[in-house]
Amino acid sequence: MCHAIKMPDTILITELQNQLALMQAKLDALQEDKVEMQSRIDHLLAELKLSKSQKYGKKSEKAPRGTFNEAEQHKTTEPPKHHKKGKQTLAEHFEREEVEHTLTELTCQCCGEQLHQCGSEDSEQVKIIPAKVSVIKHKQFKYACRHCEHEQLTSKIITAPKPKQPIPGSIASPEALAAVVTGKYCDALPLYRFVEILGRGGLELSRGTLANWCIKAGLLISPLVAAMQRHLLNEHSLCADETRTQVLDEGDNPSSNSYMWVYRSNEVSHEPVVIYDYQAGRSRACAKEFLAGYQGYLQCDGYRVYDGIEGITPVGCWAHARRKYNDALKAESKNKGRAHKAISFISQLYKLETQAKNKQLSPQARYQLRQEKALPILMHFKAWLDEAEGKVTAGSYIGKAIKYTLNQWPKLMRYSEDGELGIDNNITERDIRPFTTGRKNWLFSKSINGAQASATLYSIVMTCRANDINPYYYFVHLFKTLPNRDEGDDDFTDLMPWNVQLDFDYS
């Protein structure tokens, strides 16, 4: 007769405890997975919300009004800017044609007597004529000596010279060349559209011809741009940014991105220069090559390649920092209070800069203002960031914004050290925007030569804008002057935008 072996109670209890511990471990793992999954879902929802906001929402970076936006609650003492009312007054330099309107019946309807003229009521309309094509006919007269013709065995014929042309042997006059490069690089007009415009005027040119004109114009102007670069590197402080571009003949992979780097004078410079620099990459070597020999401040975004270059002191950009809090505000349903608070601190800093600009403070006065009023705000903001860092999720938008600000803090503080520095790098972003607009129209450059010519011609266009001069007339002046310069002449002081006297022919 068999009897069942009875397990001791202690062994049974231990087994149950082990099973319970195992179940608890699985439950904890599931709970951790749930928390991680919920965090990923929240992040994906935030990304979707930000993407929709960027696509369909307002593009302005102005700080929203709200509870935490104390800087915007103060009343301004500046007078309101009203829009001008009434019709626009047309400039005097426009050619005017008079059209007279008279009565055909000069008999008074009241008494039947003759009417007489007693004045006029004048009004003006603008008249726009599409691109007008004309031809310059160079007639070089020839001269001979009658004495030599009769007395000598041979006689020389001398032909009167004509001015050297920007593209020898080409039908492109300085004015035509200026019109093409201004249309493409100032107005973002693709060359195929320019071909259509000229075709409507009766001039048939190919897109390849216009592209060749642009490349040769870039080569002609490149020594001047090199001189502008030397002038730029002697400035007290610079700004920099970069954006991608595509060059089909660049390397084995035509879909790879090259980059257009932009360097410019700071916002208070009296002789501002903007230089575009085409490079096949985005490495530190590109910036190091351009900035060789420069000693001073360089204001840029948080891109790390600008760090560690000898002689360069990087300065941060508060617009980039504020943009990350704006993203957090748009993306996340939670933590809006922290995003509002951070934006409030930054808004107070910008309010001081607006006051300095409106009062046209000197760099020294702006430095004093920052030391007295901006530094306390910065110290308060830093203390708030240190406290908030440990209370937010690292991978969230607000967490990334706070981490970015703390990592960039020494650079972001640096603008307060010098009154000539700006609070952000927006001025360079505005200078790179025309290139990004043009890139949407023509998408890519066919060759490296074309990309380098684009960099040269954009440098002229944007330097003209910085100095408030008309790029078309400046190009005409250059295309008439540069062909007559000696090849070894590298002194272009008289051709710098702030030194030239342009003759504007509006006819």
JOMOLIN-V477199 format. One record per residue. N is the residue number from 1. RES is the residue in one small letter. OMEGA is omega in radians with two decimals (* if undefined). D_LAST is the distance of its C-alpha to the last C-alpha in whole Angstrom. Layout:
N/RES/OMEGA/D_LAST
N/RES/OMEGA/D_LAST
//
This chain:
1/m/-3.09/127
2/c/3.08/124
3/h/3.09/122
4/a/3.14/118
5/i/-3.11/117
6/k/-3.14/116
7/m/3.12/113
8/p/-3.11/113
9/d/-3.09/111
10/t/-3.14/109
11/i/3.14/108
12/l/-3.14/107
13/i/3.14/105
14/t/3.13/103
15/e/3.12/102
16/l/3.13/101
17/q/3.12/99
18/n/3.12/97
19/q/3.12/96
20/l/3.12/95
21/a/3.12/93
22/l/3.11/91
23/m/3.13/90
24/q/3.10/89
25/a/3.11/87
26/k/3.12/86
27/l/3.11/85
28/d/3.13/83
29/a/3.10/81
30/l/3.13/80
31/q/3.10/79
32/e/3.10/77
33/d/3.13/75
34/k/3.14/75
35/v/3.13/73
36/e/-3.14/71
37/m/3.12/70
38/q/3.11/69
39/s/3.12/67
40/r/3.11/65
41/i/3.13/65
42/d/-3.13/63
43/h/3.12/61
44/l/3.08/60
45/l/3.10/59
46/a/3.11/57
47/e/3.11/55
48/l/-3.14/55
49/k/3.12/54
50/l/3.13/51
51/s/3.11/50
52/k/3.13/49
53/s/-3.14/48
54/q/-3.09/45
55/k/-3.02/44
56/y/-3.04/45
57/g/3.12/45
58/k/-3.11/42
59/k/-3.08/40
60/s/3.08/40
61/e/3.13/42
62/k/-3.10/43
63/a/3.12/46
64/p/3.07/48
65/r/-3.13/50
66/g/-3.06/54
67/t/-3.03/57
68/f/-3.05/57
69/n/-3.03/53
70/e/-3.04/54
71/a/-3.11/51
72/e/-3.09/49
73/q/-3.14/52
74/h/3.13/51
75/k/3.13/49
76/t/3.12/46
77/t/-3.09/45
78/e/-3.13/41
79/p/3.13/40
80/p/3.11/38
81/k/3.14/35
82/h/3.07/34
83/h/3.09/31
84/k/-3.13/28
85/k/3.13/29
86/g/-3.11/27
87/k/3.12/24
88/q/3.06/21
89/t/-3.11/19
90/l/-3.03/15
91/a/-3.08/13
92/e/-3.06/12
93/h/3.11/9
94/f/3.05/8
95/e/-3.10/7
96/r/3.00/10
97/e/-3.10/13
98/e/3.05/16
99/v/-3.08/19
100/e/3.11/22
101/h/-3.10/26
102/t/3.07/29
103/l/3.07/32
104/t/3.13/34
105/e/-3.05/38
106/l/3.12/38
107/t/3.13/42
108/c/-3.13/43
109/q/-3.11/45
110/c/-3.00/47
111/c/3.13/48
112/g/3.13/47
113/e/-3.09/45
114/q/3.05/42
115/l/3.05/39
116/h/-3.11/36
117/q/-3.09/33
118/c/3.11/33
119/g/3.14/30
120/s/3.03/27
121/e/-3.01/26
122/d/3.01/23
123/s/-3.07/21
124/e/3.01/18
125/q/3.08/17
126/v/3.12/14
127/k/-3.09/13
128/i/3.10/12
129/i/3.11/12
130/p/-3.07/14
131/a/-3.10/13
132/k/-3.13/11
133/v/3.06/13
134/s/-3.06/13
135/v/3.00/15
136/i/3.13/16
137/k/3.12/19
138/h/-3.14/21
139/k/-3.10/23
140/q/-3.10/26
141/f/3.12/28
142/k/-3.09/32
143/y/3.10/34
144/a/-3.12/38
145/c/-3.12/41
146/r/3.13/43
147/h/3.13/46
148/c/3.14/46
149/e/-3.09/46
150/h/-2.99/49
151/e/-3.06/51
152/q/3.11/50
153/l/3.13/51
154/t/3.13/48
155/s/-3.13/44
156/k/3.00/41
157/i/-3.10/38
158/i/3.13/35
159/t/3.12/31
160/a/-3.11/28
161/p/3.01/27
162/k/-3.12/24
163/p/3.06/23
164/k/-3.06/24
165/q/-3.13/23
166/p/3.07/23
167/i/-3.09/25
168/p/3.11/27
169/g/-3.11/27
170/s/3.06/25
171/i/-3.10/22
172/a/3.02/20
173/s/3.05/17
174/p/-3.13/16
175/e/3.13/13
176/a/3.13/15
177/l/3.12/18
178/a/3.14/16
179/a/-3.11/15
180/v/-3.08/19
181/v/3.07/20
182/t/3.12/18
183/g/-3.09/19
184/k/-2.96/23
185/y/3.08/23
186/c/-3.07/21
187/d/3.11/21
188/a/-3.10/24
189/l/3.10/23
190/p/-3.05/26
191/l/-3.13/25
192/y/3.06/27
193/r/3.10/25
194/f/3.08/22
195/v/3.13/23
196/e/3.13/24
197/i/3.13/20
198/l/3.12/19
199/g/3.09/22
200/r/3.10/21
201/g/3.08/18
202/g/-3.14/21
203/l/-3.12/21
204/e/3.06/24
205/l/3.12/25
206/s/3.09/28
207/r/3.11/28
208/g/3.11/30
209/t/-3.14/27
210/l/3.10/25
211/a/3.10/28
212/n/3.07/28
213/w/-3.11/25
214/c/-3.14/25
215/i/-3.13/29
216/k/3.06/28
217/a/3.09/25
218/g/3.11/27
219/l/-3.13/30
220/l/-3.04/27
221/i/-3.04/26
222/s/3.08/30
223/p/3.09/31
224/l/3.13/29
225/v/3.06/30
226/a/3.08/33
227/a/3.08/33
228/m/3.11/31
229/q/3.10/35
230/r/3.08/37
231/h/-3.11/35
232/l/-3.08/35
233/l/3.03/39
234/n/-3.12/40
235/e/3.13/39
236/h/-3.12/41
237/s/-3.09/41
238/l/3.02/39
239/c/-3.10/39
240/a/3.05/39
241/d/3.14/39
242/e/3.10/39
243/t/-3.07/39
244/r/2.97/40
245/t/-3.11/38
246/q/3.10/39
247/v/-3.03/39
248/l/-3.10/41
249/d/-3.10/42
250/e/3.03/43
251/g/-3.09/47
252/d/-3.09/50
253/n/-3.08/49
254/p/3.14/45
255/s/-3.12/46
256/s/-3.09/46
257/n/2.87/44
258/s/-3.06/42
259/y/3.01/40
260/m/3.12/37
261/w/3.13/38
262/v/3.07/35
263/y/3.14/36
264/r/3.06/34
265/s/3.11/35
266/n/-2.97/36
267/e/-3.13/35
268/v/-3.13/35
269/s/3.11/34
270/h/3.11/31
271/e/-3.02/30
272/p/3.10/30
273/v/3.05/30
274/v/-3.11/30
275/i/2.97/32
276/y/-3.12/33
277/d/3.13/36
278/y/3.09/37
279/q/3.14/41
280/a/-3.10/43
281/g/-3.08/45
282/r/-3.05/46
283/s/3.12/49
284/r/-3.12/49
285/a/-3.14/49
286/c/3.13/45
287/a/-3.11/44
288/k/3.13/47
289/e/-3.11/45
290/f/-3.03/42
291/l/-3.11/43
292/a/3.11/45
293/g/-3.11/46
294/y/3.08/45
295/q/3.11/47
296/g/-3.12/46
297/y/3.03/45
298/l/-3.12/44
299/q/-3.06/43
300/c/3.07/43
301/d/-3.06/45
302/g/-3.11/49
303/y/-2.91/48
304/r/-3.08/51
305/v/3.14/50
306/y/3.12/48
307/d/3.00/51
308/g/3.07/54
309/i/-3.06/51
310/e/3.11/52
311/g/-3.09/50
312/i/3.02/49
313/t/-3.08/49
314/p/3.08/48
315/v/-3.08/47
316/g/-3.10/47
317/c/-3.12/45
318/w/3.09/46
319/a/3.10/44
320/h/3.12/46
321/a/-3.13/49
322/r/-3.12/48
323/r/-3.13/47
324/k/3.07/50
325/y/3.04/52
326/n/3.08/49
327/d/3.11/50
328/a/3.14/54
329/l/-3.12/53
330/k/-2.96/52
331/a/-2.95/54
332/e/3.07/58
333/s/3.11/60
334/k/3.05/62
335/n/3.12/61
336/k/-3.13/58
337/g/3.14/60
338/r/3.11/59
339/a/3.09/56
340/h/-3.09/55
341/k/3.13/57
342/a/3.13/55
343/i/3.11/51
344/s/3.09/53
345/f/-3.10/53
346/i/3.12/50
347/s/3.10/48
348/q/3.10/50
349/l/-3.14/48
350/y/3.11/45
351/k/3.09/45
352/l/3.13/46
353/e/3.10/43
354/t/3.09/41
355/q/-3.14/43
356/a/-3.14/42
357/k/-3.13/38
358/n/3.12/38
359/k/-3.14/40
360/q/-3.13/38
361/l/3.04/41
362/s/3.09/41
363/p/3.13/42
364/q/3.12/46
365/a/3.11/46
366/r/3.06/45
367/y/3.13/48
368/q/3.12/50
369/l/-3.14/49
370/r/-3.14/50
371/q/-3.07/53
372/e/-3.00/54
373/k/-3.11/53
374/a/-3.10/52
375/l/3.08/55
376/p/3.10/58
377/i/-3.14/56
378/l/3.14/55
379/m/3.10/59
380/h/3.13/60
381/f/-3.13/58
382/k/3.12/60
383/a/3.11/63
384/w/3.11/62
385/l/3.13/61
386/d/-3.14/64
387/e/-3.07/66
388/a/-3.05/64
389/e/-3.10/64
390/g/-3.07/68
391/k/-3.11/67
392/v/3.08/65
393/t/-3.02/65
394/a/-3.08/64
395/g/-3.14/62
396/s/-3.14/60
397/y/3.13/57
398/i/3.09/58
399/g/3.11/60
400/k/3.14/57
401/a/3.14/55
402/i/3.13/58
403/k/3.12/58
404/y/-3.10/55
405/t/-3.14/55
406/l/3.13/58
407/n/-3.10/57
408/q/-2.96/54
409/w/3.13/55
410/p/3.13/55
411/k/-3.13/51
412/l/3.11/50
413/m/-2.91/52
414/r/-3.11/50
415/y/-3.13/47
416/s/-3.10/50
417/e/-3.00/50
418/d/-3.10/47
419/g/3.12/45
420/e/-3.14/42
421/l/3.04/42
422/g/3.12/41
423/i/-3.13/43
424/d/-3.11/42
425/n/-3.08/40
426/n/-3.10/37
427/i/3.11/34
428/t/3.09/35
429/e/3.09/35
430/r/3.13/32
431/d/3.14/30
432/i/-3.10/32
433/r/3.09/32
434/p/3.10/28
435/f/3.14/30
436/t/3.06/33
437/t/3.11/30
438/g/3.14/29
439/r/3.10/33
440/k/-3.11/33
441/n/-3.09/31
442/w/2.93/32
443/l/-3.06/35
444/f/2.98/36
445/s/-3.11/35
446/k/-3.03/36
447/s/3.07/37
448/i/3.10/38
449/n/3.11/35
450/g/3.12/33
451/a/3.12/34
452/q/3.07/34
453/a/3.10/30
454/s/3.12/29
455/a/-3.13/31
456/t/-3.07/29
457/l/3.02/26
458/y/3.11/27
459/s/3.13/28
460/i/-3.10/24
461/v/-3.07/23
462/m/3.04/25
463/t/3.05/26
464/c/-3.14/22
465/r/3.13/23
466/a/-3.14/26
467/n/3.05/24
468/d/3.04/21
469/i/-3.08/18
470/n/-3.06/15
471/p/-3.12/17
472/y/-3.10/14
473/y/3.07/13
474/y/3.08/17
475/f/3.12/17
476/v/3.14/15
477/h/-3.13/17
478/l/-3.09/20
479/f/3.05/20
480/k/-3.02/19
481/t/-3.01/22
482/l/3.12/24
483/p/-3.10/25
484/n/3.10/26
485/r/3.05/28
486/d/-3.09/32
487/e/-3.12/34
488/g/-3.09/36
489/d/3.12/34
490/d/3.08/34
491/d/-3.10/33
492/f/-3.10/29
493/t/-3.09/29
494/d/-3.13/26
495/l/3.09/24
496/m/-3.03/26
497/p/-3.10/23
498/w/3.14/25
499/n/-3.05/24
500/v/3.01/21
501/q/-3.04/18
502/l/3.05/15
503/d/-3.11/12
504/f/3.09/9
505/d/-3.07/6
506/y/-3.08/4
507/s/*/0
//
